[in-house]
Amino acid sequence: MSRPVVAREMPRLLDASDRDASLTAIELCGLYGVQAAYRDLAKLAVYDADPVRRMFASRALSDVNPQ
């Protein structure tokens, strides 16, 4: 996928009801460093009930903003 497609489409899928779609979107946002997804990723990393989704979001956050 190209960076513009990921930046445009993936943030909408971060909280998808389909777990696999959500995890894939989280992973792609991290790999492509989608800054627009930072706030949503932070919410997932802290508040989501699914521990795997929290772990993926935490890892993606470190890729989006590695400070």
Biotite code that builds the C-alpha atoms (Angstrom):
import biotite.structure as struc

atoms = struc.array([
    struc.Atom([0.000, 0.000, 0.000], chain_id="A", res_id=1, res_name="MET", atom_name="CA", element="C"),
    struc.Atom([1.125, 3.524, -0.613], chain_id="A", res_id=2, res_name="SER", atom_name="CA", element="C"),
    struc.Atom([1.617, 5.993, 2.236], chain_id="A", res_id=3, res_name="ARG", atom_name="CA", element="C"),
    struc.Atom([-1.244, 8.322, 1.157], chain_id="A", res_id=4, res_name="PRO", atom_name="CA", element="C"),
    struc.Atom([-3.700, 5.421, 1.022], chain_id="A", res_id=5, res_name="VAL", atom_name="CA", element="C"),
    struc.Atom([-2.676, 4.214, 4.488], chain_id="A", res_id=6, res_name="VAL", atom_name="CA", element="C"),
    struc.Atom([-2.847, 7.743, 5.914], chain_id="A", res_id=7, res_name="ALA", atom_name="CA", element="C"),
    struc.Atom([-6.313, 8.281, 4.424], chain_id="A", res_id=8, res_name="ARG", atom_name="CA", element="C"),
    struc.Atom([-7.978, 4.910, 5.044], chain_id="A", res_id=9, res_name="GLU", atom_name="CA", element="C"),
    struc.Atom([-6.425, 3.231, 8.072], chain_id="A", res_id=10, res_name="MET", atom_name="CA", element="C"),
    struc.Atom([-7.282, 5.706, 10.860], chain_id="A", res_id=11, res_name="PRO", atom_name="CA", element="C"),
    struc.Atom([-10.963, 5.026, 10.205], chain_id="A", res_id=12, res_name="ARG", atom_name="CA", element="C"),
    struc.Atom([-10.410, 1.325, 10.871], chain_id="A", res_id=13, res_name="LEU", atom_name="CA", element="C"),
    struc.Atom([-8.528, 1.621, 14.162], chain_id="A", res_id=14, res_name="LEU", atom_name="CA", element="C"),
    struc.Atom([-11.614, 0.916, 16.256], chain_id="A", res_id=15, res_name="ASP", atom_name="CA", element="C"),
    struc.Atom([-13.325, -1.418, 13.781], chain_id="A", res_id=16, res_name="ALA", atom_name="CA", element="C"),
    struc.Atom([-15.525, -4.130, 15.258], chain_id="A", res_id=17, res_name="SER", atom_name="CA", element="C"),
    struc.Atom([-13.597, -6.708, 13.219], chain_id="A", res_id=18, res_name="ASP", atom_name="CA", element="C"),
    struc.Atom([-10.568, -7.381, 15.436], chain_id="A", res_id=19, res_name="ARG", atom_name="CA", element="C"),
    struc.Atom([-8.284, -8.451, 12.580], chain_id="A", res_id=20, res_name="ASP", atom_name="CA", element="C"),
    struc.Atom([-9.092, -5.312, 10.569], chain_id="A", res_id=21, res_name="ALA", atom_name="CA", element="C"),
    struc.Atom([-8.426, -3.155, 13.598], chain_id="A", res_id=22, res_name="SER", atom_name="CA", element="C"),
    struc.Atom([-5.099, -4.839, 14.393], chain_id="A", res_id=23, res_name="LEU", atom_name="CA", element="C"),
    struc.Atom([-3.997, -4.534, 10.777], chain_id="A", res_id=24, res_name="THR", atom_name="CA", element="C"),
    struc.Atom([-4.918, -0.840, 10.695], chain_id="A", res_id=25, res_name="ALA", atom_name="CA", element="C"),
    struc.Atom([-3.035, -0.234, 13.943], chain_id="A", res_id=26, res_name="ILE", atom_name="CA", element="C"),
    struc.Atom([0.034, -2.041, 12.604], chain_id="A", res_id=27, res_name="GLU", atom_name="CA", element="C"),
    struc.Atom([-0.013, -0.133, 9.295], chain_id="A", res_id=28, res_name="LEU", atom_name="CA", element="C"),
    struc.Atom([-0.423, 3.237, 11.012], chain_id="A", res_id=29, res_name="CYS", atom_name="CA", element="C"),
    struc.Atom([2.680, 2.448, 13.031], chain_id="A", res_id=30, res_name="GLY", atom_name="CA", element="C"),
    struc.Atom([4.707, 1.152, 10.099], chain_id="A", res_id=31, res_name="LEU", atom_name="CA", element="C"),
    struc.Atom([3.864, 4.172, 7.957], chain_id="A", res_id=32, res_name="TYR", atom_name="CA", element="C"),
    struc.Atom([4.118, 6.669, 10.822], chain_id="A", res_id=33, res_name="GLY", atom_name="CA", element="C"),
    struc.Atom([0.627, 8.120, 10.375], chain_id="A", res_id=34, res_name="VAL", atom_name="CA", element="C"),
    struc.Atom([0.684, 11.201, 12.628], chain_id="A", res_id=35, res_name="GLN", atom_name="CA", element="C"),
    struc.Atom([-3.069, 11.763, 12.208], chain_id="A", res_id=36, res_name="ALA", atom_name="CA", element="C"),
    struc.Atom([-3.712, 8.486, 14.043], chain_id="A", res_id=37, res_name="ALA", atom_name="CA", element="C"),
    struc.Atom([-1.611, 9.394, 17.098], chain_id="A", res_id=38, res_name="TYR", atom_name="CA", element="C"),
    struc.Atom([-4.489, 10.484, 19.351], chain_id="A", res_id=39, res_name="ARG", atom_name="CA", element="C"),
    struc.Atom([-6.649, 7.471, 18.465], chain_id="A", res_id=40, res_name="ASP", atom_name="CA", element="C"),
    struc.Atom([-3.719, 5.123, 18.991], chain_id="A", res_id=41, res_name="LEU", atom_name="CA", element="C"),
    struc.Atom([-3.069, 6.665, 22.407], chain_id="A", res_id=42, res_name="ALA", atom_name="CA", element="C"),
    struc.Atom([-6.701, 6.110, 23.408], chain_id="A", res_id=43, res_name="LYS", atom_name="CA", element="C"),
    struc.Atom([-6.528, 2.492, 22.282], chain_id="A", res_id=44, res_name="LEU", atom_name="CA", element="C"),
    struc.Atom([-3.234, 1.928, 24.089], chain_id="A", res_id=45, res_name="ALA", atom_name="CA", element="C"),
    struc.Atom([-4.647, 3.130, 27.396], chain_id="A", res_id=46, res_name="VAL", atom_name="CA", element="C"),
    struc.Atom([-8.385, 2.449, 27.418], chain_id="A", res_id=47, res_name="TYR", atom_name="CA", element="C"),
    struc.Atom([-9.192, -0.487, 25.119], chain_id="A", res_id=48, res_name="ASP", atom_name="CA", element="C"),
    struc.Atom([-10.500, -3.619, 26.832], chain_id="A", res_id=49, res_name="ALA", atom_name="CA", element="C"),
    struc.Atom([-8.588, -5.959, 24.500], chain_id="A", res_id=50, res_name="ASP", atom_name="CA", element="C"),
    struc.Atom([-5.011, -6.466, 25.767], chain_id="A", res_id=51, res_name="PRO", atom_name="CA", element="C"),
    struc.Atom([-3.718, -7.401, 22.307], chain_id="A", res_id=52, res_name="VAL", atom_name="CA", element="C"),
    struc.Atom([-5.169, -4.248, 20.786], chain_id="A", res_id=53, res_name="ARG", atom_name="CA", element="C"),
    struc.Atom([-3.568, -2.215, 23.601], chain_id="A", res_id=54, res_name="ARG", atom_name="CA", element="C"),
    struc.Atom([-0.195, -3.869, 22.911], chain_id="A", res_id=55, res_name="MET", atom_name="CA", element="C"),
    struc.Atom([-0.422, -3.246, 19.146], chain_id="A", res_id=56, res_name="PHE", atom_name="CA", element="C"),
    struc.Atom([-1.437, 0.384, 19.734], chain_id="A", res_id=57, res_name="ALA", atom_name="CA", element="C"),
    struc.Atom([1.448, 0.935, 22.174], chain_id="A", res_id=58, res_name="SER", atom_name="CA", element="C"),
    struc.Atom([3.919, -0.464, 19.696], chain_id="A", res_id=59, res_name="ARG", atom_name="CA", element="C"),
    struc.Atom([2.435, 1.621, 16.877], chain_id="A", res_id=60, res_name="ALA", atom_name="CA", element="C"),
    struc.Atom([2.709, 4.753, 19.014], chain_id="A", res_id=61, res_name="LEU", atom_name="CA", element="C"),
    struc.Atom([6.428, 4.198, 19.411], chain_id="A", res_id=62, res_name="SER", atom_name="CA", element="C"),
    struc.Atom([6.734, 4.065, 15.617], chain_id="A", res_id=63, res_name="ASP", atom_name="CA", element="C"),
    struc.Atom([4.530, 7.104, 14.968], chain_id="A", res_id=64, res_name="VAL", atom_name="CA", element="C"),
    struc.Atom([6.321, 9.304, 17.517], chain_id="A", res_id=65, res_name="ASN", atom_name="CA", element="C"),
    struc.Atom([9.522, 7.646, 18.761], chain_id="A", res_id=66, res_name="PRO", atom_name="CA", element="C"),
    struc.Atom([10.395, 10.362, 21.307], chain_id="A", res_id=67, res_name="GLN", atom_name="CA", element="C"),
])
